[in-house]
Amino acid sequence: MKLQCMGAPVPEAVLRNCCQQVAKYTDWCRCRAISSMMIDMYRELGVQKGHAAREVFLGCRRNVMEVTAESVLAVCRLPIIIDAGGQQAYVCT
């Protein structure tokens, strides 16, 4: 996510590994797992909630990182269930 957020190319092996890790979660839990990972990463880096413009990594602001995280399922082509009716989407919101 760091590479993608900064606009750098993501090596195919790294992308494949990321998608395989996310695919292990059930459809219902994928967004929660990504969100939890982001919270843990912010905590480790000392990035406080509500600081959207603050850089998470050099050249990568928190709000850009959030958009990057939201796109993981689309990049990996993994569905999530967004309502009890069984409709699916490819973006965590």
N, C-alpha and C positions, 0 to 999 in steps of 0.2 A: 504494500500500500504506500510505503514511503516513496518508492521509485515512481509509481504512477502519479501520486500527488504532486511530485516535483516535475512531472512531465518527461521523465526519463523512460526509455524503453524497459519493459519488464521481460527478463529472460523467460523463454517458453517453459523451462523446467521449474522455475519459481512459480509461474502462473499455474501450471499443472498441479504442483504440490499444494498450493493454496486451495484450488478448486476441490481437490481430493479431500482435504481436511474439512471444508465446509459441507461437502456432500455427505459426510458421515452423520450429520445431524438430520433429524426428520424435518419434513417441510415446515411443520409448525414451529420448530425451534431455531431455524436458521437465522432469522433476524435477531432474535434474543441472543444467540451465541455471538454474532458479529458485534452487537451493541455491548455485550459484556466484555469482549476483547478490547473494544475501543476504550471503555471506562478504565479497565486495568492498565492499558497503555498510557492513558492520560495521567493516571495516578502515579505510575512509575516515573513519568517525565515531569511531574509537578505542574501540569497544565490544569488550571482551575476552570470549573464550569462557568459559562457565561462570558468567556473571553474568546469570542469567535475570530477576532482579527489576530490574536496572538499566534506566533509561529510555534508549531509542534516540533517540526524539524526545520533546519535552515532552508528557507525558500518554500515552506509548506505551511500555510495557515490552517488553523483548526477548522474553519468553515469549509475549506477545500478538502480537508481530510474527511469530513463528514460526508460530502458528496461522493468522494471516492469509495468510502465504506458502503454507501447506499447502492453503488453500482456493482458490487462484488457478485451478486447473484445473476445479474444480467451478463456480466463478463463470463461467468462460469456456466451460463444457461441452466441454472437450477431454479425450479419453481418454488414458490411459497404459497401457502393457502392464506388468503387475506380475509375471508369471512366464512361463516358457517355454511353458506350456500355452495362452497367448494370452488368459487372463482379463484383464479390464480393470477399472480403478478410476478414480475421479475425484478422488482425494486423494493427494498426495505425502506419504510418511511417512519 
